[in-house]
Amino acid sequence: MKSFAPKFVWFDGRYVRDSEANVSVMTHAIHYGTSVFEGLRGYWNSKNLNIFRLEDHVKRFRNSGKVYSITLRFTDRQISDAITALCRKNNARQSCYIRPFYFVGRYGINLHVTEKSPTHAAIVMFPFGDLFNRNGISAGISSWRRINDSSTPPLAKMGGNYLNSILATQEGKRNGYDEAILLDHLGNISEAPGENIFLVRDGKMITPPSSSSALEGITRSSVIEIARDLGYDTVEREIPRTEIYFSDEVFLTGTAAEITPITSVDGKPVGNGKAGRITQKIRNVYSDIAMGRNKKYSRWITPVY
Ligand SMILES: Cc1ncc(COP(=O)(O)O)c(C=O)c1O
């Protein structure tokens, strides 16, 4: 299928060409990482483009900035309307990734960021397919620990947080793994560089709580709800590293990664070394919802057209 080339981006309330959305080299966010972002998916089902959990993403978008007093100068309604309108402006008729962000603009070298500091907001989008191999990926535990709430709050989705994710990803790739898994500051399982993690043991699902430095993932909460409806309860609790080697199934969740089975950790096969049965069941329901084929969860879907 031919990729659509998005002509427009949204920048501070206007739809402009990418080349017209410019900022100064004095932009604070470039120097200090003072940016907030979200990632959403639009699913094309040959009739419409469905944005997955639009309102929940916009809510987290605003909440992240509050932690650092970085102001989003648009209402939630304006942001969600801009997201759907940008898709229409670009005539997006293919599954895509949508990236809204806001950041501190020209503010010198001043570290005293307040609600009054100047900010810009933008939304970009592009065609997007699978991030990972759907049949399963290998993962390795990183020697880098996940950032934690006593220094750099992982629950706020800030640009700067991803330096930690980059270190873990680089190490994972260097060691031949598809993806890294980070432990929290206490040595318990936290999350992957851009995904939450779930374990399945004896038919029961387990995922680290946000106190283990795991992002309050929107796919994570969707999976917990889908699993409950399928008869699998999820326990949110601290997970010692060793438990991952005892698991029957392990999978990652995230907007980009969707639901990705992990078939080996540190070179050891997970379960029978193939995508797990429960993982696949949940993924099938998730795909149906995203494609607009499951009426029960239609509240999670915003059609663009
Ligand atoms: C660090 C991190 N954890 C987890 C996730 C998964 O969150 P969500 O399901 O809301 O995309 C993401 C992606 O946004 C992430 O960057």
The ligand as a MOL file (V3000), in Angstrom:
LIG
                    3D

  0  0  0     0  0            999 V3000
M  V30 BEGIN CTAB
M  V30 COUNTS 16 16 0 0 0
M  V30 BEGIN ATOM
M  V30 1 C 8.2000 4.5280 29.2020 0
M  V30 2 C 6.9020 4.0700 28.6660 0
M  V30 3 N 6.2170 3.1280 29.3210 0
M  V30 4 C 5.0400 2.6660 28.8770 0
M  V30 5 C 4.4880 3.1520 27.7070 0
M  V30 6 C 3.1590 2.6400 27.2520 0
M  V30 7 O 2.1620 3.6250 27.4170 0
M  V30 8 P 0.8960 3.6970 26.4830 0
M  V30 9 O 0.2600 2.3550 26.5200 0
M  V30 10 O 0.0420 4.7410 27.1080 0
M  V30 11 O 1.3750 4.0630 25.1220 0
M  V30 12 C 5.1550 4.1450 27.0010 0
M  V30 13 C 4.5750 4.7090 25.7710 0
M  V30 14 O 3.9090 5.7220 25.8330 0
M  V30 15 C 6.3800 4.6170 27.4800 0
M  V30 16 O 7.0650 5.5500 26.8150 0
M  V30 END ATOM
M  V30 BEGIN BOND
M  V30 1 1 1 2
M  V30 2 1 2 3
M  V30 3 2 2 15
M  V30 4 2 3 4
M  V30 5 1 4 5
M  V30 6 1 5 6
M  V30 7 2 5 12
M  V30 8 1 6 7
M  V30 9 1 7 8
M  V30 10 2 8 9
M  V30 11 1 8 10
M  V30 12 1 8 11
M  V30 13 1 12 13
M  V30 14 1 12 15
M  V30 15 2 13 14
M  V30 16 1 15 16
M  V30 END BOND
M  V30 END CTAB
M  END
